Amino acid sequence: MRATSSLLMRMPKARRPRERPFEIFNTRDFGFNEGSQNLGMWALMAAFVTSMMGFELYQMWQRILARGDTCPACEAARKHYQQRVKNKEFEMSELLRRGRIAE
């Protein structure tokens, strides 16, 4: 409803102001309703999201510390890589021994 000089009237649908994307948090429950000036709500949400991310990182770090320096999958990957390096070095030494590539 909008106040005119004589009475309250409902504006036509096409002339109603649209809600802007940054006005999601600006409800009457939190105070301000003028654009993105509701700094208290933004600060509260930023603190909440930061604390949730910090908690997740803390839990990940605790899992890493509890697991130790390595895990079975890491050891298997290291062994596989070392085996490939040995195979490649062996192939290169065989090619050098046979004289197929120059040093």
Residue pairs with C-beta under 8 A, 6 or more apart in sequence:
1 8
1 9
1 10
2 8
2 9
2 10
2 11
20 35
22 35
22 36
23 33
23 35
23 36
25 38
25 41
25 42
25 45
26 32
26 33
26 34
26 35
26 36
26 37
26 38
26 41
27 33
30 38
30 40
30 41
31 38
31 40
31 41
32 38
36 42
92 101
95 101
96 103
